[in-house]
Amino acid sequence: MGKRKKQLEEKDRQVYLEGLKKYQDRGIPVYIDNKEASEEDMGKIFEIQEDGSFYMGDYVGADSGCLREIRFDKVYNK
């Protein structure tokens, strides 16, 4: 069962990344650590670092109904 859960998680990750790519295709920039993200960089938003930090997404402008950019920055769990 553990293997099946991992496969499902990977599938969910791919669906999420495809969604981010669609936003980029529509002109919504995606940033990771204040740099515009390339396709190769996008997978790292799912990684948990050795120091316990992880990436949190911020959808800038979404609350006003006009998404301007998507940002992923490291946060630390203290």
Phi, psi and omega in degrees: 000324180301320180295318180298318179297318180298318178298319179296319178298318179296319178299316179297321178298316181296320178297317179297315180296321177298322177296318178298320179297323177297319176298316178300318179297335179269007176092009177269113180288146176243126181245141171234122182054045177066015175238141178299131187279138171265168178301323182293330182281336191299327182297337183288348178292346179265353184278142171257125185282163180301329180276006178088358179285157178210169182266137176239135181273145176229120182262094188286123179094351183298325182291338178266358178090005181225091182296125181256324180196162176238128184238139173238119180232151178290140171235155183242134178267107181248000000 
